[in-house]
Amino acid sequence: MDNINSIFADDVELIENADVFEEDYTPDRILCRDDVLKQYTSVFKPIYKGRPPQNAFLYGDTGVGKTAATKYLRENLERDIEQKNQQLPVGERTTLNVVWINCENFTTADHKTSSYQVAVGIVNRLRDKGNRITGTGYAPQDVYDIMYEELDKLEGTVLVILDEVDKISNDDTLLYELPRSRDIGYVENVRVGVIGISNDYTFRKNLSPKVKDSLCETEIKFPAYDAEELSEILRVRARLALYDDAYSQETISLCSALAYQKASGSARRAIRLLRRSAEIAEEDGSEQVEENHIRQADKDLEYGNIVESIVDQDDEKLYILKALAHLDNAGLTPARTRTIHTAYARVVRTYNQQRGGGAEAFTRKW
């Protein structure tokens, strides 16, 4: 290995276990979440005891532990059920099936997700690859019928976890029917529990009363981490991911402070910041993460967030941004609304001509 000459190698290695920095990493213990974890555990207890499952709605900002806590409790529940079943006769054992769906993965070109698309996702998650259905060509009720048929082929309890559930648009059919599917008579052989996870505080407020009654049986708010809690989380991640001499307490403190100030107490942002800082330090040939590495990493992440937020906008908002960019590039900003509208209409015409469409519908909205 010492004789290998590679453009990809760094003179120093500070990261010992990069997997600990990944978003799919589930820690052995969820830190700084004792209160909500206790409340959340009570949602899973009926399943462990072989009782009908509860429905729950989790909400809080990005990076405050909602998904991590759900993965942690799911893994522990599956392990504990397996251990319990080993001591029981076959007829008394608990059967658990978990269907985890990220609703954002079913966003269409107009940046919306429908109950229909999520139902298609559930069907395809339960079917073999060669027997999956397409996202078009079926009547909505046919898709729901297929979904309930697939669910009813399972046994025991089915726990459906809808991550990013706020991505589902105004059609809340699935959110109403799925938690009540056995009561309504859509399934007979299984009991279905639903957990919805949302980053949008206003999503619950906008749900119809019937959906709130079905989905929000238990509501759990995940508050933002404070700087001290972020430091505690980062200390554990650093110990597992980095070599002992690769960082200092000042490294942890600065990463925590920046994540607290700029990302509303997001542990995800703090962990990403630590990882990127270590990568920059390796590229610099430094034997320890220093302040300048952290500052540069913070700029890198900030730029990435801006790009990501722009990409996530719908076409109309992107047209407005492009119009403003054209005006700024021509030295015409600040600009009056009429000037912006003229530039916007020109951008829309150009892009719609390329797509073979018309711009009238877009310009009328202005």
N, C-alpha and C positions, 0 to 999 in steps of 0.2 A: 504493500500500500504506500510506503514512503517514497517509492520511485515513480509513482503515477503522477504525470503532469497533465492537469486538467484545468480548463478555463472556468470550470464550475466550482473548484475547490477554493476555500478560504484559508488564510494562514492560521487562523484560530477557529475553534469551535466552542461556542458558548451554550448552544442548545443541545441538551442531552436527550430529551424525549419530546419531540415536537407534537406528538399525539395529544399531549395534555393541553395544548393550546387550541385544539380543534373544537368546533361547535358541537360535534356529536359525542364529545367526551363526557362521560357521566362520572362525577366524583364519588368517592366512597361515602362522603358525608356532605350534606347541604349545609353550608355555613350561613349564619346570620339570618336564618329564616325559621326560627323555632316556633314562633306564634302561628304563622300561616301554615307551616308544615304540620303542626298539630291539628289545625282545622282541616287541612287537605287530607290527612291520613284518615280522618273520620269518614270521608267520602268513599274510600276504598275498603273500609272495614266490612261493610255488608257483603261485598263480593267474596272476601276471604271466608266469611262465615256461611257462605252458600245462600245468602238472602238476596232479594231483588236489589239491583244496583241503584244508586242515586245519580242524579244529573247535577252537573256543576258548571259554573261559569267563572273563569279566571280572567282578571284584567289588571293591567298595570303597564308602565312604559316598557320599551324595548330593553332587554338586558337586565331585568330585575329578578330573574330566576323562575319564571313561570314554566317554560319548557323544560329546564333542567330539573325542577322539582317533580314535574310530571314523569319524566323518564326515570328518575330515581325511584319514585314510588311504584311505577309500573314494574320495574325490574325486581324490586323487593317483593311486590305482591306475587309475581309469577314464581319467584324462588320459594316464597313461604307456602304458596298453594301446593307446589310440587312436593315440598317436604311433608306437608300435612297429608296429602293424598297417599303417600307411601305407607302411612299408618292406618288407612281406612279401607274398608271393603270397596270393591269396584263400584257398586251401586250407590255409595255414599260420597264419592269423590266429587270435587268441584272442578268444573271445566270453564276455562277462561279463554276467550279469543279477543285479541286487541286489533282494531283497525285504526291506524294512525294516518290521517289525511291532512296535508298542508293545503289549505284552500287557495293560497296564493299561486300554487302550481297550476291552477285551472283558470287563471285570468285570461280573458280573450283579448282580441286586438283593441277593444274599446276600454281596456283596463278594468273590466268588471267580471265578477264570478257569479254564476247563478246556482241555485239549488240543483238544477238539472245537471250542470257540469260536475258538481261535487258528487252527485249520485252516480254518474258515469264512473268517476274515479273510485268510488267505493266498490262498484261492481267489478271493475278491472283489477282492483286489489285482491278481490276474493277469487277471481278466475285465473286459470292457467293462461299463459301468454298467447297461445294459439286460439283461445276462445273469448278474447276480449271484444268489447263493443266500441264503436266509434262515438265521438262526441256530437255527431250530427246524424240525421236520418231517422231518429226515433221520436215518437210523440212523448212529451214529458211523463205522462202517466204510465206509458209502457216501460220507461226507464225505471221509475219508482217501483213498478211491479217486479221487474227483474231484480232490482236491488233487494227487495224484501224476500224474494224467493231464494236468493243467494244467502242472505243472512239466516234464513230459517233452515238452511241445510246444515248449519253449525249446531253446536250443542251448548247447553249451559248458559253462561253469560257472555254477551258480546259488548265490549267497551269500545265505543267509537269516539276517537279523540280528533276534534276539528281544530287544528292549529290555524292561527290567522283567520278565525271564523268571521271577523269583521269584513273580510274581503267579499263575502256573499252580499250581493246587491239586494234590492228591495223585495225580490221574490224569496220569502222566508218559509216556503213550504216545507223544506227539509228540516229546518230548525223547529218547526211546530210538530211535524208528524213523527220524526225519528225517535225522540224521547218517549213518545206515547204509542209507539208502533204496536206493542202488545195489547194495550188497552183498546186501541182502535180495531184490532183484529187483523193487522197486516202480517204479523208473525204469531206462531203458536208454540214453536219448539224452543225458542230462546227468549231470554230477557235482555233488552237493549238498554245500556246506559250511555249517556252522551256527556262528554266534557268539551266545552268550548273555551278556547284561549284567545284573548284579544289584547292588542296594544292600544285600542281606541276607546277612550273613556266615554265617548258619546254614543258608541254603538249600542250599549245596553239601553241607554235612555231612549233610543229611537226604535227599539223593538216593540212589536205589538204586544198588548197585554196577554194574549193567548200564548205567544212564544215565551214571554217572561215566565209564565206559569209552568211551562214545560221544561225549558232549558235552564232557567235560573233557580232551580230548587235550592241549591247552595251557591252563594256568591262569595268569592274570595279575592280580596284586593291585595296585590303585591306592591308594597311601597318601594320607592327608590332607595338604593343603598346610600348611606352617608360615607364620607371620606374614610372614616375609621373602619367601617365594615368592608369597604373596597380594599383597604390595606390588608385586612385579615385574609380576604379571599386571594389576593395577589401573592401574599407570603407563601401560602400553601401551593399555589400553582408554580411559583418560581422555584420552590424547593423540589418539586417533582419534575419540572421541565428543564431547568438550567443547571449548569455545573455550579458547585458551591461558591467559587471565586468569581463567577460571572456577573454578580450583581451585589448591591449593598442595600441597606435600609433606605438610603436616600433615593435609590432607584424606585423602590416600592412606593415611597411616600409621594414622589413627584408624579408617577403614573396614576396613582389613586387620586391625587388632587386634580389633575387635568381631566380625568374621566368624570369626576364629580362636578367640576365647573362647566365642562363643555358638552357633557352627554347625560345630564340629569341623573347622575348616579348609576350609570350603566356598567355592570360587571363585564358584559361582553366587550364594551369599548375599552375598559381597563386592561382586559386580557389581550385584546388585539394590539393595544399600545405597547404592552410589555414585549410581546412577540416581535413586533416590527422593530422595536428599539434594539432587541438582541440581534436581529438580522442585520441592521445597519451597523452595529458595533462589529459584527463579524466581517462585514464588507470593508470596514475601515482598518481591520487588523488589530482592533483594541481587545485587550484581555478582560475588559469589564465594561458593562453598559454605563455610559456617562450621560450627563445632563444634555449635552448637544445631540446625542443619539435620540434621546427621548423627545426633544423639541422637534427634530426633523421627522421622527415617526408621527408625531402629532399633526404636523403639516400634511404628511402623506395621507393620513386617515381622513383629515378634514377635506382634502381635495377629493378623495374617493367618495365621501358622503355627498358632496355637492354633485358630482357626476351621477351618482346613483339616484339622487332625488330628482334630477332633471330627466333621466331615462324613465323614471316611473310615472311621469306626467302623461296625460292623454294628448292626442294629436293637437287639439285646439290650443292647449297651453304651450305646447312645443312650438307651434306656429308663432305665438306671441313672443316667445323667447327669441326665436330666430329673427323676427322682425326687429326687436330691440337690438339684437346683436348687429344686424345690418346697419341700423341707424347709428349705433355707437362707432362702428368701424368707419362710417363716413363722416364722423365728427358732428353728428346732428343731435346729440343728446346733451342736456335734457331736451325732451320734445313734448309738444302739446298732444293731447289725445287724438286730434284730427290727423296729425302727422303719423302717429303710431298706427292708427287705423288704416291709413293709406298703405303704409309699409306692410302691415299685416295682410291686407287684402291681396297685395302683390305676391307675398309669400304663398298664401293659400292657393292662388291661381296657378302659380308655378308648380307646386307640388301636386295639385290635383290634375293638372294637364299631364304630368308625368305618369300619374296613376290612371288617367283616362276618365276622371270624374269632373264634377263641376264645383265651383267655389261659392255658388249662390247661397247655399244653406249655411255656410260658415260665416260669410260676411253679414248676413241678416242678423246673426246673433249679436253683432256689435251694433 
